[in-house]
Amino acid sequence: MLFKLGKTQKLTGNIYVVRTLISNFFIYSDCDTTICFNAGFMPSVINRELKKIDIHPQSVCGIFLTYPSFYHMGGINLFKNADIYFSADISIRRSKEICFHIENANYAKLRDGDEINVGKIKIRSVIFPGHKKGVISYIVNDSILFV
């Protein structure tokens, strides 16, 4: 399935797309656990869009970054309860792509094939070299790929 910038909406039973000004990000929710793949751009826009799908930023417990750039993570500080996961190839606090302070203290660096569980959600990291250093994708519950 290929996605373009579209409206904020529920895509399937567990997956939501959230449109920000220049990029989409995705939310996966299973029982009491909600995680994001990237964090969007511009907190005010993200707040407005999350209200449309009845998801509250404080309910997000994990953010999985596919690439540390401002349009993938400009809204990261909105999700105060979320742990942050990203490629071990990136120094998130020193990346030239990052132009703002990251308030979230809890983060983990992932390597190719690492598996973690957030609540009942199993996530496996997959490194995709080529675009730029630090690009990472995630497979959720052995069946859904987020790039």
C-alpha positions in Angstrom: 0.0 0.0 0.0 1.4 3.4 -1.0 0.3 6.5 0.9 0.2 10.2 -0.2 -0.6 13.1 2.0 -4.2 12.6 2.7 -6.7 13.4 5.4 -6.3 12.3 9.0 -8.3 9.2 9.4 -8.5 5.6 10.6 -7.0 3.3 7.9 -7.8 -0.1 9.5 -8.8 -1.5 12.8 -5.5 -0.5 14.5 -3.8 2.0 12.2 -4.4 5.7 11.8 -2.8 8.3 9.5 -2.2 11.8 10.8 -1.6 14.6 8.3 0.7 17.4 9.2 1.7 20.3 7.0 4.4 18.5 5.0 4.2 14.8 6.0 2.1 12.1 7.4 2.8 10.0 10.4 1.2 6.8 11.5 -0.3 5.6 14.8 -0.8 2.0 15.8 -3.1 1.3 18.7 -3.8 -2.1 20.3 -5.8 -2.5 23.5 -4.4 0.0 25.9 -1.1 0.7 24.0 -0.7 3.5 21.4 2.5 4.1 19.5 3.5 6.4 16.7 5.8 6.0 13.7 7.4 9.4 13.5 5.9 12.4 15.3 4.8 14.8 12.6 5.5 18.4 12.2 4.1 21.4 14.1 2.5 20.6 17.5 -0.5 22.9 17.0 -1.4 21.1 13.7 -0.8 17.7 15.3 -3.1 18.5 18.3 -5.8 19.6 15.9 -5.5 16.5 13.8 -5.4 14.1 16.8 -8.7 15.5 18.0 -10.3 14.3 14.8 -9.4 10.7 15.6 -9.9 11.0 19.4 -6.3 10.2 20.3 -4.6 12.2 23.1 -0.9 12.9 22.9 -0.5 11.8 26.6 -1.8 8.3 25.6 1.1 7.6 23.3 3.8 5.5 25.0 6.3 5.0 22.2 7.5 6.9 19.1 9.5 5.0 16.5 11.4 7.3 14.3 12.1 6.2 10.7 14.5 9.1 10.1 15.5 12.0 12.4 14.5 15.1 10.4 12.3 18.0 11.4 9.4 16.9 9.3 9.4 13.4 10.9 9.9 14.5 14.5 9.0 18.2 14.8 6.1 17.3 17.1 8.0 14.9 19.3 7.8 17.1 22.5 4.0 17.0 22.3 4.2 13.3 23.3 5.5 13.7 26.8 4.9 10.1 28.0 6.5 8.5 25.0 9.8 6.6 24.9 11.7 7.3 21.7 13.2 4.6 19.5 15.5 5.3 16.5 18.4 3.9 14.5 21.7 3.3 16.4 23.4 5.0 13.5 22.1 8.4 14.5 23.1 10.7 17.4 19.7 12.2 17.9 20.9 15.0 20.1 23.7 16.0 17.7 22.2 15.3 14.3 22.5 18.2 11.8 18.9 17.4 10.8 17.6 18.3 14.3 17.0 22.0 14.9 15.2 21.9 18.2 15.6 20.6 21.7 14.2 17.2 22.5 12.6 17.1 26.0 11.9 13.4 26.2 14.6 11.8 28.3 13.8 8.1 27.6 15.1 6.8 24.3 16.6 3.6 22.9 18.9 3.1 19.9 17.9 0.1 17.7 20.0 -2.0 15.4 18.8 -4.2 12.5 16.7 -7.1 13.8 16.2 -5.8 17.3 12.9 -6.8 18.8 11.1 -5.0 21.6 7.6 -5.1 23.1 5.6 -2.1 24.0 2.6 -3.4 25.8 1.3 -6.3 23.7 2.8 -4.8 20.5 5.9 -6.5 19.1 8.1 -4.3 17.0 11.2 -5.5 15.0 13.6 -2.9 13.5 14.8 -3.3 9.9 17.6 -1.2 8.6 17.1 0.0 5.0 20.4 1.5 3.8 20.5 3.8 0.8 18.5 7.0 1.3 20.6 8.4 4.1 22.4 7.0 7.1 20.0 6.1 9.9 17.0 5.2 7.9 15.1 2.4 9.8 11.7 0.7 9.3 9.6 -1.3 11.7 7.6 -4.5 11.4 4.7 -4.7 13.9 3.4 -8.1 15.1 5.2 -9.8 12.2 2.7 -8.5 9.7 2.7 -4.7 9.2 5.7 -2.7 7.8 6.1 1.0 8.7 8.7 2.8 6.6 
